Amino acid sequence: MSAIITLSLLAILLLYLGLFKAGRSLLPISLLGLAAALVMYVMQWAGDATPIYSGMVLFDHYAIAFSVLCILVTMLVMLLSKGYFDAASVHVAEYYALILFSLTGALLVTSFHNLAMLFIGIEIMSVALYILAGIRKKDFASNEAALKYFLMGAFSTGFLLFGITLLYGASGSFDLAAIKAYVIANPQGVSPLFYAGILLLIVGLAFKVGAAPFHFWTPDVYDGAPILITTFMSTVVKTAAFAGFLRLFYFCFIPLHDFWEPVLLVITIITLFIGNITAIAQQSFKRMLAYSSISHAGYMLFAIVAIGPAAASSVLVYAGAYSLASVVAFGILILVKRATGSDHFEAFNGLARKNPYLSAALTIAMLSLAGIPLTAGFIGKFMMFSSALADYQVLLVVLAAINAAMGIFYYFRVIVSMYFKPADRDEVTMTAQYQAAIWVAVLLTVVLGVFPTLLAGLI
């Protein structure tokens, strides 16, 4: 809990630094604070994992692993912020502070042991993002993104709260251990209210992870928000939401698997097809990434549909692979859009001639997102497919393989543009911070693709 408190205080400190015009110190202090929180989590690894604060939170290996991933990805996003926030506004302290507040909520979602804490964590994470999505006050697309995100977020929160209420009404507790005990003690006598609560929780959590048919906010919000905020939303927020989703269902609802599995199976299939088919039709690279994020939510749902002992490590590897590749893709998109003024595929034409190393980095990211071997993305898809086959979900795997082929098509479009569509263009320049963020993410993508046990063996 000390790491979460540290990050909360750090966000407040950054606001004061902005008040006193200490803009140059915002990034280094943010990175130092995140590094300190990372060390605190690592030091907890060998400790006893018991619920603390009256059973509200639990910092077990599961929570620590996902929290460390969220912090590492946030550090990479922070490195990409150098010069990006400065170009958007002279008041940049609130950008850093709101990202840290949202990260704090994400860390609570990964470690909750009480449904009240799940709700608090989601709201802390989301409210900061409502502001960040519309922080460009004179940009109508940003304003629209914030309004849609707020309205849809409030709508999904209603489902989530109603579901939590019904679970409490049936089991008499918000505590996960008590809810689990209720389910085990009543194998044939679970209240209908409890079943209704599970369905409402699925709807609310599906909104948060961007799964179809509750995905309709995702493309417009991802497209309208500033690129760096979209990067944070599609990586850290999605990772935390899936960590919370899986923790709740694995800890409490496995005995009722036959009830909710068909519902999630239908949601998974719809998510895969809607995400991939709509991504194929896009002409904007940013919007393509937004729709592809929906399809990746479908792949990560495999671990919950075929829930089992390997589900946690599968989600961790897939979320890590997707997050690293997304950081590279969005980071290079920022550079290309800054140089050309466009985020369409044509803006990448001929990039390999002027920036061969940058093009190679983006190629590796696209290969990882497509699930090509020797990348972390391949390992993530392999683990998801394996878990589904172990649960005899053969039809799901066949449909997922078809969708993976569609994904290869639209991810390779940008590779074709960079290497096979020449164009007169200037060289894209990037700072040392951008180079560090992009190449660290690329290196980790390759290392995890070759040595997947470095991440898969943690939980």
N, C-alpha and C positions, 0 to 999 in steps of 0.2 A: 504493500500500500504506500510505502514511502516514495516509490517512483511516481505514482499517480499524484501524490501531494506535491512532489517536487515540480512536476510539469505544470500543475495548476498555478503554483507560485511563480514559476518561470514566465507563464503567459501574462500574469499581472505585472511582473517586472518589465517585460517588453513594452507594455502600454506606458509605463512611467518613462522608460527610455525614449519612446516616441514623443512624449510630452515635453521632454527636455532636449529635443532635437539631436539625439545621439543615434542618428540613423545608421552610421557605419558600423556600430557595435551590435546591431540587431542580429545579423546572420551568425557571426562567430559565437555570440552568447547563446543563441538558439541551438546551435550544433553542440556546444559544450554541455548545455542542459540535457539535450537528448542523449548524449554519450553517457552522462552521469546516470540518467534513468536506465539506460541499457545495462550499465555495470550493476546497478541495484537489482535488476531482474536476474542477471546471471548469478549473482551471489545468493539468490533465493533458491537456486536449482537444487542444491543438496539439502535444503531444509525440509522440515515436516510440513506436508500439505494438509492443513485442517482449515475448515471454514472459520473466518474471523469476523469481528464486528457483528456479533449476534447472528452469525451464519450468513451474512450478506454477500461476502466475496470469498473466493477460494483460489489461491495462487498455487495450483498444482503444475505439473510439467506441461499439461495441455495449455493452460492460461499463459504460462511463461513463454512457451514456444511461439504462440500466436502474437503475444505482446511484443516480443523481440522482433519478429518479422514486421509488425506495424511500425515500430520505432525506426528500424533500418530503412524501410521504404520512405518514411517521412523525412529522414536525413537526406536521402537522395533527392526528394522533391525540394527540400530547402536549398540544396546546392543549385538546383535549376532556377531558384528564385532570384539569384544575383542578377540584377539588371532588369528582370522582368517586372517586378513590382514597382521599381523606380520609374520605369517608363509609363506605368499606369497611373501613378499618383505620387504626390509629394508626401503623403501621409501613409507610410508603409507599415508602421508598427502594428496596426490592427490586423493586417494580413497575417503576420507571424503569430500574433496572439490568438486569433480565431482558429488558425490551423492547429495550434497546440491545444486549445480548448476542445476542438473536435477529436483530436487524438486521445485526449483524456477520456472522453466518452467512449471511444472505441476500445480503450484498454479495460474499461469497466464492463463492456459487453463481452469481452473475451473471458472475463474472470468472475462473472456473476454466479451466485449460488442461491439467489432469491429473485423471484419474478419482479419484485419492486425495483431491485437494482438493475435488472435487464431493461425495464422501462426508463429508468433514470439515465442509464448509459446511452440508450438509443436517442433520447431527447437531447442530451448534452451534445452528442455527436451531430445530430441533425440540425439543431437550431443554429449552430455556428455555420453550418454549410448553407442554410437558407440565406444568410447574410453574405457569405463569400460568393455564392452564385450570382448575386445581383450587386456586387460591390462596385461595378462600373456604372455609376448612376446615370451617365449620359448615353449608355449603350442600350438600345431598346431590346436587343437580343438577350443581353444579360438580365435586364429587368423582367422580360418574359420568362426566362429560365428560373429566376428566383420565385416569381409568383406561382408558376406551375409546380415547382418543387415544394413550396410551402403548402399549397392547397392539397396536393397529392400526399405529402408527408403527414399533414393533419388528418386526412381521410384514413390513411393506413394506420395511424396511431389509434384512431377510434376502434378499428378492428382488433388491434393488438390489446388494447385495454379491456375491451369487452371479452376477449378470449381469456385474458388473465383473471378477470372477474368470475367467469364461469368455472374456471379451474379451482379458484379459491372457494366458490360456493359448494363445489362437489367434494373437495378434499379437506377444506378447512384450514389451508395454509398456503403461503407463498413460497415456502422453503422447498427446494428441489428434493431434498431427502424425504421430507414428509409427503410430497406428491408421489414420489416413487414408492414409498411404503403403502400409500393408499391404493395404487394400481396393483401392486403385488398382493395385497391383502384381499382384494376384490376382483379376482380374475374373471368372474362371470357376473359380477354385480356392480360394475362401474356405472355411475349415473349418466343418463343421457346428456345432462349439462356438461359433463366432462368431455364427452365426444364432440359436442358443439363447440366447446372451448378450444379443442385441438384444431378443428377446422378454421376457426377464426384466427388462431395463431398462425396457421399456415398462410392465410391470406395476408395478414399483417407483415409477416417476415418475408413473404414473396415480394411484397412491395419494396421492402428495404434492399433486397438483393437484386431487384430488377428482373425478376422472372415473369414470363408471360403466363396468363394474360394481364398481369398487373405491371407491365413494363412501360406503359405508354408515356410516362413522364421521362423515361431515361434518355431517348435520343435528343429531344429538344433541350433538356437540361444540360446534358453533356456537351451539346453543340453550342448552346448560348453562353454557358459559363466561361470565364477565362480558362485558357488551356491548362495552366498549372493547377487550377482548382479542379478541373476535370480529371487531371492525372491523380490527384489525391482522392477524389471521390471513387474513381474506378479501381483503385488499388487498396488503399488503407481501409476505406469505408466498406468496400465489398468483402475484404478479408475478415474484418471484425464481425460483420453481419453474418457471414457464413459460420464463423467460429461460434457465435451465440446460437445460431440455428441448430447446428450439430450438437452442441453441448446439451441443449434442452431436450432434443429428441433422443439422443443416445442415453442420457442419464435417466429420463423419466418414462419415455413412451415406447420403448422396445417391446414390452409385453403386448401392446396394442398395435403392433406393426401391421397386422393383416387389415386393420381398419383404415389407417391413413396412407399405407403404401400405394394403393391404386390412385388416390388423389394426387400424390406427388409424382407418380409415374406419368399421368396425363399432363401435369404441369411441365414436367421435364421435356417430354416430347414436343409439346407446343412451343416451349422456349427455344429448343434447338432449331426448329424449322423457321420460326418467325425471325430469330436472330440472324441466321445464315442467309435466308432468302432475301431479306431486306438489305443486308450488308452488300450482297452482290450488286444491287441496283444503285448503290451510292456513287456519286462522282466526287464527293468531298472525302478526303482522307480522314479528317476528324470525325465526320459523321459515320464513316465506315467503322472506325474504332468504337464508336458509341454503340452501334448495332451489334458488332462482334462481341462486345462485353455482355450483351444479353445471351448470346450463344454460350459464352464461357460460364455464365451462371447456370445454364442447363447442364453443362458437363460436371460442374461441382455438385449439382443436386444428385448426381449418381451416388455419391458417398452416403447421402441420407436415405435415398430409395433402397439401396442395398446395404443398410447400416450394419456395421460389425466392428470387430476389434481393430481392423486396419483403416476404418473410415477417417479417423483423426489425422493419421499420417498422410493419407491420400489428399485430403483437403489442404493440409499444410504445404505439401509439395506443389500441388496445382496452383494454390493461391500465390506461393512464392514465385513460381515460374511465370505466371500471368502478370504479377506485379512488376517484376524485373523487366520483362519485355515491354510492358506498357510505359514504364518510365523512359526507356530508350526511345520508343516510338513517339510519345508526346514531346519528349525533350528535343528530338530532331525536328519535329513538326514546328515547334516554337522558332527554331533557327531558320527553317525554310520559309515560314510565313513572314518572319521579320525581313528576310531578304527579297521575297517576291510579292508579298502582300496577299497571297492566296493560300488556301489550305486544300485545294483540289489536287488530284493526282498529277495533273499537268505541271504543277509547281515543282515536281521532283524530276522532271525530264532532264536528262543529261547530268544529274548530280554526281554520278560516278566519275566523270571526267575531271571535274574540278575538285571534288572531295571524295577520293577513293576510300579513305579510312572511315569517314562518316557514313558512306553508303554501305560499307561492309558491316558496320555496327547495326544499321537499320535492317540489313538483310538477315543478320543473325536473329534480331528481334522478331522479324516476320516469320522466319523458319520456326522459331520457338512457339509463337502463337498458332502456327499451322500444325504443330506437332510432328515436326521432322526429326528423325533420330539424331543423337549426339547433342541435343538441346534439352534444357529443363522441361520445356513444354511437352516433348515426347514422353518423358518419364511421367509427367502428370497425367497425360491422357492414358498412358499404359496402365497406371495404377487405378484410374477410374474405370476403365474397361474391364480390368481384372476383377475388381470388386463386384461389378455388375454381372460378370459371367459366373462368379462364385455363388451368386444368389439366383442363378439360372435365368437371368434377364437377357436372353439371347436376342429377342426382338429389339429390345432397347439398344443393344450394342450394334446390331445391324443398321438401325436407323441413325445411330450416332456416327457410324463409319461413313454413311452417305453424307451426313452433315460435315464431317471432317474433310471430305473431298471438296465440298462447296467452299469450305474455309480456305483450302489451299488456293483455289481460284482467285478469290479477292485479295488474299494477302500477297500473292505473287504479282498482282497488278502494279504495286508500287515498285517491286524489284524490276519488272519489265520497264517501267518508266525511267528508272535510274540508269539502267545499263543499255537499253535498246532503243531509247527515244532521244536522240541528240537534240540539244537546244543551246542557243547562245545564252550564257548566264555567267554571273560573277561567282567567285568562290565564296562559300558560306563561312563566315568566321565565328569562332566560339571562344569563350573565356576558359580559364583554367578550371573554374568550378564546373562548367558544363562538361568539359573533357573528363574530369574526375567522376562525375555522376554517371555519365554514359558508359564509360569504359569499365567502371566497377560493376555496373549492372550487366554489361555484356560478359565480363569475365565470370561472374557468378552464374549466369545463364549457361555458359559452356561447362563450368566445373560441376554444376549440379546435374547437367546432362550426362557427364561421364562418371561422376561419383554421387549417385542419388542418395546413398545411405547417409551422407553427411547431414541431410535434412530429414529423410524418411525415418531414420533410426532414433530421432529425438523423442517421439511419443508413440 
